[in-house]
Amino acid sequence: MANVENSFLGTGWSFPPTFMRTDYSVLMVKDEADIRESLWILLSTLLGERVMVPTYGTDLYRMVFRALTTTLRTQIADMVQQAVLYWEPRITVESVTVSPDGTLDGQVLIGISYVIDKTNARNNLVYPYYKQEMTLPQPPA
């Protein structure tokens, strides 16, 4: 692996994993970037997907075909907040917002505002969640 100086916020592989041909190492991230990528991985992982840690991740995939009501928005926000509470101890979540993206039909934006506990730095992450399946263009007849 690449020689990375120690970081008090953590150091980990980049996401998606990137391998360097020049020195046969893995691209590493640290500090705020490591926390951001950790959150992205957490939201992208389905519950039960990790065999050894079946409670890691979220159940967002179960919300795909439900109507985007206030109740669903609240459920998604609560689900995300609980997952971050259990699996990302380096941060404190200030708020989670769930809103439809006006520019892309079927996309819901999940916004997470958080504070990194050790540095008191405020950050946010917007995770695009697709509520409708994508349809591929049909080949010409």
C-alpha positions in Angstrom: 0.0 0.0 0.0 1.0 3.6 -0.5 2.9 5.2 2.4 0.4 7.5 4.0 1.1 9.6 7.0 -1.1 8.8 10.1 -4.3 10.8 10.5 -6.2 11.2 13.7 -9.5 11.1 11.7 -8.7 7.9 9.9 -7.1 6.6 6.7 -8.7 4.2 4.3 -8.9 3.0 0.7 -10.5 5.3 -1.8 -13.9 4.5 -3.1 -14.1 3.0 -5.6 -10.8 1.3 -5.0 -8.1 2.6 -7.3 -4.8 0.8 -7.8 -1.6 2.7 -8.8 0.4 1.0 -11.5 3.5 3.1 -10.8 4.3 1.7 -7.3 1.8 -1.2 -7.1 -0.2 0.5 -4.3 -3.7 1.4 -3.4 -4.9 5.0 -3.6 -5.6 6.1 0.0 -7.8 8.9 1.5 -7.7 10.4 4.9 -9.4 12.9 7.2 -12.6 14.5 5.8 -12.4 12.5 2.5 -12.2 9.3 4.4 -15.4 10.2 6.4 -17.2 11.3 3.2 -16.4 8.0 1.4 -17.3 6.0 4.5 -20.8 7.7 4.4 -21.1 7.0 0.7 -20.3 3.3 1.2 -22.7 3.1 4.2 -25.6 4.5 2.1 -24.8 2.3 -0.9 -24.7 -0.9 1.1 -27.9 -3.0 1.5 -28.7 -4.5 4.9 -27.5 -8.1 4.9 -25.1 -7.5 1.9 -22.1 -7.9 4.2 -22.3 -11.5 5.4 -20.1 -11.0 8.5 -21.8 -7.7 9.4 -25.4 -8.1 8.4 -26.7 -4.9 10.2 -24.3 -2.6 8.2 -26.0 -0.5 5.6 -29.5 0.8 4.9 -32.8 -0.5 3.6 -33.1 2.2 1.0 -33.8 -0.3 -1.8 -37.1 -1.2 -0.2 -38.3 2.3 -0.7 -37.9 2.3 -4.5 -41.5 1.8 -5.7 -43.3 3.7 -2.9 -44.9 7.1 -3.4 -42.7 10.0 -2.1 -45.0 11.2 0.7 -44.1 13.1 3.8 -44.2 9.7 5.7 -41.7 8.2 3.3 -39.4 11.2 3.5 -39.4 10.9 7.3 -38.8 7.2 7.2 -35.8 7.6 4.8 -34.4 10.4 6.9 -34.7 8.4 10.1 -33.2 5.3 8.4 -30.2 7.3 7.3 -29.8 9.0 10.6 -29.9 5.7 12.5 -27.3 4.1 10.1 -24.9 7.0 10.5 -25.4 6.9 14.3 -24.5 3.2 14.5 -21.7 3.0 11.9 -19.9 6.4 11.7 -18.8 7.4 15.2 -16.5 10.2 14.0 -19.4 12.5 13.2 -22.6 14.0 14.7 -25.5 14.4 12.3 -27.1 17.8 12.5 -29.9 17.1 9.9 -31.0 14.8 7.2 -33.2 16.2 4.4 -35.0 14.2 1.7 -36.2 16.1 -1.3 -37.1 15.3 -5.0 -34.6 16.5 -7.6 -36.5 18.9 -9.9 -34.0 18.3 -12.7 -34.2 14.5 -12.9 -37.4 12.6 -12.7 -37.3 9.8 -10.2 -34.2 11.0 -8.3 -34.4 11.9 -4.6 -31.6 13.8 -3.0 -30.6 12.8 0.6 -28.7 15.6 2.2 -26.7 14.9 5.4 -25.3 17.9 7.4 -22.8 16.8 10.0 -20.1 17.9 12.3 -16.8 16.1 12.6 -16.4 15.6 16.4 -12.7 15.9 16.8 -12.3 19.1 14.6 -15.7 20.7 15.0 -15.7 21.2 11.2 -19.1 21.3 9.5 -19.7 19.3 6.3 -22.5 18.0 4.2 -23.0 15.2 1.8 -25.8 14.9 -0.9 -26.5 11.3 -1.9 -28.6 10.8 -5.1 -31.2 8.1 -4.6 -33.1 6.9 -7.6 -36.7 6.1 -6.9 -37.6 4.8 -10.4 -35.9 2.2 -12.4 -34.1 3.5 -15.5 -35.4 2.6 -18.9 -32.9 1.9 -21.6 -33.6 3.3 -25.1 -35.1 0.7 -27.4 -33.0 -0.4 -30.4 -34.3 0.7 -33.7 -36.6 -1.7 -35.4 
